[in-house]
Amino acid sequence: MAGAPFRARLAQYREEYHAIADADDFAVVFRNGRTQCDSLVNMLAARVTPANGAPADLFWLGEVFPGYAPQLVAEGTAYHLFEDYRQWLQKARQTPESDDDELIQLVISAFPEDSIAYFFPVWSIQTTDYSGHSLLGRGHHLRLLRQSQTLLTRSKRFEPEITALKADLLNDMTQAGVTYWESREKIIAELDAILAADFSFWSPADKIALQTRRNQLERPEDYGIQVNQQAGF
């Protein structure tokens, strides 16, 4: 289905996954898994079409692609593979180092419901099949940023993964078009706490974006920013 070259890459990935012996191995395989997953998801989107309204049964992909969980998405019309952190935690616990364990505990904190990296992490609330709101103001962003800082202070091995998580959190707080579930007061309070923490991984541009959004929230209506969506307006 995916072609011989991808089949060979996936076979090599499986061998490396099962041979993980230390945290350096873990980092290499974890990143390779993300690369191969992206390739497979793109291939599935291009080639797998529903027959009579129902896609073929491809849940066996979970057996040949360790570390990932296949799920039907788009109202049951397409497949996507999500990182399954329960599997990755088992591998991390088999290495002598602790920073890979801490990385997986960090990402599990972002997807605590069942430890699978679905489209909506803990810092957002899904309200339709395809959209939701930021939960800035509930403390999730600050908690995850603190965990990220703690891990980064101890080890630089997973700096790329921490940087990616930081970027996702920053975008959710500051990106144009983001709508917020909580009240303006709660959102400002959490942003103030995040700015006061002065995390080392913020770039000057990151700090400017955070401060700008915090200032805009004093008068959100002037900037077209929607807050307090839980109230229905």
N, C-alpha and C positions, 0 to 999 in steps of 0.2 A: 504493500500500500504506500509506503513512504519511500521506497527505492532502496537499492543495495547500499549506497554510501551511508544513508542515515541508519540503516540496520546495523552496519558495522560500527558506527559511532555509538549507537545505543548499547551494543554488545560490550564495547570497551568500557563505556560508562558503568554498566552493571558489574563488570569485573573489578573496576576501581572502587566502586561503592562497597562491595563486599570485602575488599582488601584494606579498607581504611584502618590504619594502625595508630596514627597520632593526629594532632590538631592540624598540622600542615597538610596531611592527606585530606582531612575533613574539609579544609578550606578549598582545596583544589576541586574536589569532587562536588561540593556544594555549588560552586560557581559554574562548573561544567554542566551540572544538572539544570541550572537555570537557562543556560544557553541551549541545551538540547530540548528543553521544554518549550522554549519560544519557537524553535524550529518546528516541533511537532504540532503545536497549537496552530501555527500559521498553515501548515500542511492540511490539518483537519478542516480548517475553515475554508480552504480552497477546494478540497476534494470530496469531503464527506457531505453528501446531500441527503436530506430525509427522503425515505421511500414511503409513499402513502401516508405522509404526515408524521412518521416516526423514524428517527435515525436508527441505524444498525446498532446492535449491542457491542460496544467497545469498552466495556468496563474491565475486560481482561488486560487493558493497557496498564492497570495498576500492578499487575503481576510482573510485567516485563520492564516496567519503569519504576524501580524502587525509589522511595522518597516522595512520591507524588500520588495524588488521589484523583482519578478521573470523575468528573461530574457533568451532568447535563445542565446547560445554561440556556439563556435566551428562550425562556418558556418551553424548555425541553426539546429544542430543535437543533442544538449544537453541543459539542463536547469541549470541555476545557480541563486542563490538568492543573491542580493546585498543589503547592508544597504541603506535605503532610508532616507537621513538626513532631508528631508522636514517633514516627519512624526515624527522623533525624536525631531526636533526643536519645533514642536507643543507641545509635551509632556514636554520638558524642560521649555517652557514658562509658563507652568501651575504650576511649583513649585516655592516656595518663594525664593530659592537661585538663584544666578546668574552664578555659576561656571559650571553648566550643560549646560546652554545656551552658555557659552564661549567655552566649549568643542565642541559642535556641530558646532558653527561658525568656529572653527579651522578646523574641518574635512571638512566642506563645502568649506573652502579655498583650501583644497587639491583636491576637486572635484567640481570646480565652475560651470561647464557647465550646469548640471542639478541636482546637489546635490545628486547624486547617486554614490556609491563607486565602480565604474567599475575597470577593471584590470589596466588601465593606468591613474595614477594621474597627476596633473598639472605639476609635475616636470619631466615628461617624455613625449616623443612624439611617438605615435604608427605609425609604417611604414608598417607593415604587420599585418595579423590577429593574429599573435602570438609573434611579437617582436617589439622592438622600441629602442630608444636611450635616454640617460639622457639629460636633458636640463640644467644641471649645467652650470652656467654662465649667466643665465637670471634673477637671483635673487629670484627664487621661494624657493629654499632651505633655504636661509638666512631669508626670510620673515616668513616662517613657523616655523623655529627654534626660531625666536624672539617671535612669538605668543605663542609658546609652553612654552618658558621661562617665559613670562608674566603670563600665566595661572598657571604655577607651583609655581611661587612666591606667588600668591594669595591663592592657595588652593592645598593641596596634595590629595584631594579626587579622582582625575582622573589621578594620577601618573602612573598607569599601562598603560592606553591608550596613555598618552604622551610619555612614554618610548617606546612603540611599534612604534609610529609614528617616534620618533627620530631614532630608529633602521632602519626603512625603508629608511629614508633620508640618514643615514650614509652608508647603503649598496649601495644605488644608487650612492653615491659619490666615494666609495672606493673599492667596491667588484671587484674581478677578473672577467674579461670578459665584464664589463660595457663599452659601447661605448658612445661617447659624440657628441652631435649635434653641439655645439658651438665651436668657435675657442679656441686654447690653451690659448691665452691671456685673454679672457673673463672668462674661467674656473678658471685660476689661480687667477684672481682678486676676484672672489666670494669666493674661498677657503681662500684667505688671510683675507677677511672680516669676514668669519666664525671663523677662528682661532683667530683673534683679539678680537672677541666678548667674547670669553672664557666663554661659557655657562656653568652653574653649573652642568648640567646633563651629561656632558661628563665624561666618566671614563678615567683613564690614557691610557688604551688600545685604546679607541676612539680617543684620541688626537694623539697618535702615528700613527694610521691608516690615519688620516687626513693629518698630516704633511708628512708622507711617500708618499701619493698620490700627494700632492702638489709638493714635491721634484721631483718625477718621471715625472711630467708634464713639467719640464724644458727640458727634452729630452724624450718625449713620445715614439718615435720610438725605443729607446733602450729597452723599457719595453713592447713593443707590445701593447701600448695603442692607440686606434683609437680616434682621435679628428676631429672636423670640418666635421662631416658626412653630414652636409647640402650641402657641396660642391660636394658630390658624390664620395669622396675618403677618 
